[in-house]
Amino acid sequence: MTKSKDLLKKLVSAPGLSGNEASIRSIVADAWSPLVDDLTTSKLGSLHGLQRGLGKEPRPSILLATHMDAIGLMVSSITDGFLRVDEIGGIDPRVLPGQSVIVHGAGGREFPGLIVQPPEHTLPDHQRNSPVPLESLWVDTGLSPRQVARRIQLGDLVSFDSEAVEIGETLAGHSLDNRASIVALTEALTLLKKRPHDWDVWAVATVQEEETLGGARTSAFALRPTLAIAIDVTWAKGPGSSGYETFAMNKGPVLAWGPNIHPKLFHELKKAADRLEMDFKTEPVPGMSGTDAVSLQVAASGAPTAVISIPLRYMHTPVEMVHTKDITRVARLLAEFMAELDDEFLDKIAWRKSKA
């Protein structure tokens, strides 16, 4: 896991905000290059890695989607050298004051800054004695108004600037949604490289999941997979969140169940977990899953789709947390499932007409 931890820390260090994933894509490409037979980039910017199977052509294929974009901020206005920002991808503003950020200016120039809130007595009455909303926060770069006017423009991106921290067997930091899943898929490709498999495997690091789901939609349309699995994160149990909608860390993967999921594919994944004697949990998702599976399921003529998740605390904040063993368990489950795909698998999950 040491190598995977190093990769995860490296992934977290890159911004790669939704719609601007070039920085993270190059790191993923370096990690996947020795593990796949072909590596390409889609027109929208998603990364496609093909690990060819050994079955007879034309081979069926499975697409594994892990989004590589991250949440962040964008400069929306500038007043007296201080920056107002708006969110990219959805952010919990309660934890923003005091966070270190980087403002990404033109020409690749980067400017450190802090997210700050004004003194309480200057706030409107309805904003006092409560968390300050995003529209009332500022980014202070320490530059003079004249320097800001020359170097920073409306629309410049703002990313979180903090290193990943190991806390016991957990890792905490920003953008673990969904960089943790990229590491899980990388580990799965490493395991699968040592196991013969009949089907072609498409590893796809998608763009824009946090905003448009466009990366998954266009990649699935282009690659036309036989099956698809989205690997993402879900809500982990933590302080004040221990109900049925949360899942314990270090207790294995979480399999989604609902209309966004092909029921027979779900049961085949359960069988794979049983073969590994691996604990897992089931997450009821009665509507859209909010993951790349929404697009994978219906692209082109559609594909049977599933969602495998890693429990993650403090989602959509700069201090997300995952347990490293859960990452490895998801990787093992993926590798086991893909290695056992054969010519008869589609018959196992095919819809059958009920007899009159």
N, C-alpha and C positions, 0 to 999 in steps of 0.2 A: 504493500500500500504506500510505501515511502515515495516511489516514483509517481504514483497517482496524486499524492498530496502535493508534491512539487508542481505537477501539472495544474492542479486546481488553484494553487496560489498564483501561478503565472496567469491563468485565465482570469482570475479575479482582478489582477493588476491592470488588465486592459479595459478601456471604457466600452466600446462597442454598443452604444446606445441604439435603440430601435430605429432602423432606417440608415444607420451609419456604422455598419458592422465590420468594416475593413480591418481594423486593428485586431479584433478577436479572430477573424477568419484566418489570418496568416498563422496564428498560433495553433489553431485547430488543424490547419493543413499540415503543418510540420509534424504534429502528433500522429495524424492519420496516414501520412505518406508511406511509411514502411509497413502499414497494416492492410493496405488495399491495393488492388490491381490497377485502378484507374481513379483519377481525382480531377474533377471539373467544378466549375462555378456556373450557377444558373444566371440568366439575364437579370434576375432580381438581386443576386448576390449570395444565394444559399450555396453551401458547399456539398457536393455529391461525391461520396467515396464508394466505389464498387468493389466488393470482395466476391469474386466469381465462385459459383458452386461447381460441383463435379457431376451433376446430373445430366441427362440427355437434353440436348437443345431441341426446341426452345424451352429454356428453363423458366419455371415460375420464380417470382422474386418477392422479397419482403423489404419494405421500406421502414427504417427506424429513424424517427424524427426527434431531434433534440434542439430546441431553439437556442440560438447563441446571442440574441440581442438582450440588452439590459435596460432596466428603467433608469431614468435620469431627469434632467431639467433642461430648459431652453430659455435663453434671455428673451424676455417679452417687452421690457421697457428699461430705460436708463434715466435716472434723475440725480443730478449733482454728483455723478460718478458712481452711484450705487445702483445695483442691478435688481430689477424685479424678474422673477422667473415663473415659468409655468411647467407643469409636469409632463413627462413622456412616460407613458406606460402605467401610471397610477402609483402614487406614493402616499404613505401615511405621514402627514405633515407634523404629527405630534412629536416625532423624534428628530426633526430637521434642525432646530436651533442649536448652534454650536458645532455642526458638522463641517468638516473640512471638505472642500471641493476643488476641482480644477475647471477653469473656464477655457474652452478650446477655441482660440481665436483663429483668424485667417492665417494661411500659410503654415499651419501646424504649430503656431506659437501657443504656449500654455501659460496660464496665469493662476497661481494659487489663490484661494479665497475662503471665506467663512460665511456660512449661513447665519444670519443674526436677526433678532427681533427687536423692534423699537421699545423704549421704556413703556411700561404699562400705562402710565398716566397720559401718554400721547395717543393711545388706542381709542377707538370708538367704545362707548359704554358696553355694547353687546359683545365685544371681544375681550373684555377684561375678566380676570379670574377664571380663564379657560385657555385651552391650547390655542395659540395664534394660528389662524388659517394661512395657507400658502400665499394668498394674495397680499398679506400684510408683512411677509418676511422679505429680507433683503440679502443680497450677496455683496460682501465687502471685500474687494481685492487689494485694498491698501494703496491703490493708485489714485492720483489726482484726477479730478473731472476731465482735465485736458488730456491726460494720458489714456484714460478710459475711452474718450471720444476717438482717439487715434487708433486704439488697439482692439477694441471690443465692439461688436455690432449686434443689432437685433438678430435673433435667430442663432447666435452662437450656442453651442452645446455646453452643458455643465454636468460633469460626472463626479461621483463620490471619490474621495481621495483618502483611502485608509487601507492598511495592509490586513490580509487575512491573519487571524489569530488562532492558534491551537489551544483549546481548552479541554484538557483531558483527551478523550477520543473524539471530541467534536472539533469542528472547524467553524469559525464565525467570521463574517465579513459581508461586504455588499456583493450583489450579482450572483450569489449562489443559486438563485433562480435565474437562469437554469444551467449555470456552468457546472454544477454538481452532476447533472444528467449527462453533459458532454463527457465528463470523466467516466461515468458508468458505461457509456457506449464505447468509449475508447478501451476500457478494460474488457468489455465483451468482444470487441474485434480482436484483441490480443489473445483471448481464450479460444476464439473460433478459428484463429489462424492455425492452431495446433490440432483442430478437430476437423475431419472430413465432413463436408456438408453438401447436400444436393442442390439446394436453392441458391440463387444469386441473392446477395445481401447488399442493400443500399443503405449506407450510413449517411444521413443528411443533417447538417447543421443549418437550421432554417433561420431566416431573417424575419423581422417585423412581427413576431408572434405577439408581443406585448401591445401592439396597436392594430394591425390589420389581418393577421393570420395569412398574409399574402405569400410568405415564403413557402409554407407547407402546401398551399393551394396550387401554386405554380409548379413546384417540384413534383408533386403527386401527378399533376396533369401531364408533365413532360415524361416522367419515368413509368407511369402506368403500372404500379406494383400490383401483385396478386393479393397481398396482405399488407397491412400497415400497423405500426405501433408508435404511439407518441410516448416519449419518456419525459416526465416533468416532475414537479414537486407538488406536495400537498401540505395541508396544515398539520403541524406537529403539536402534540400536547405540550403545554408550558404554563407559566404563571397566568392564572385566570382563564385558561382555555383547556379544559379537560373533558369536554362533552363528547357526544358520539360523533361529532363532525371533525374531531381531531384524532391523531394517531401517534402512538408512542414511538419515540426514536429508539434505534437499536433493536427493533422488533421485526425487521424485514420489510420487504416492499409492500406497496398498497396497490391493489387492483381495482380499477374503477368499474362500476356496474350501472348501466342505464341505457337510454336510447342512443347515445353516442357510441355505444360499445356493441360489437357483434357478440351475442350471448354464447355461441358455441366456441368462438375464439377465446372468450373469457374462461370457459371451462377447460379448454386445452392448456391455457397458461396455468390454471390451478393444478392440472395434472403434472405439469413440468415442475412446479414448486413441490408437489408431493414426492416426485421422484428424487428430488434433492433433499427431502426431509427438511424443507425450509418453511419457517413460519411466514405467514403473510396476512394482510388484513384486506377486507373488502370495503370500498368506499361507495356508498349510494350516491349516484349523480343523476337525479331525475330529469335534468334539463341538459343544456349544452355543457360540455365539460370545461369550457374556458381554456382549452389547450389546442395544440395543432391538430388534434384528432377531429375537431369540428370541420376543418378543411379536408383532411385526409379521407374522411369517410365518404365525401360526396364529390371529389374531384373526378373529372371525366365521367366514366360510367359507375364510379364508386368502388370501394374496396372494403372488405371486412376489416374492422379497425378495433384496437384496444388501447388502453392507457395504463401505463405502469408508473407509479409515483414514488418519490423519495420524501419521507416526512421532513419538513423544514419549519423551524421556529422563526417567528418575527418576519413573516413574508412581506415583501415590498417595503423593506426598511434597509438602512445601511448596515444593519447588524444581524443579518440572517444567520442561521445556525443549522448545520447538518451533522449527523453521526457518520463517520467515515465507513463503518461496517455496513451501513445501509446501502452506500454506494456500491460496495463490492458485492453485496447480495443481489442487487438489481442486475449487475453485470453477469453474475453466474446464472441467474434465471434467464436472461436474454440468450446467453450462449447455449444453455441447455435446450431451450425451446427451438432455436434456429438449427442446432445440430441434428435434431430429431425430425425436422420437416422432410417428408418424402413424397413420392408420386401419389400416394393415396390420401394425403392430408386434406385436400380440398373436398374429397368425398366425406370426410368426417364432419366438416362444418357446413356442408351444402344444405340449403333449405329444401325440405322434403314436402311434397304435396300430401296433405292429409287424405286418407281414403274416405270415400263417401260412405 
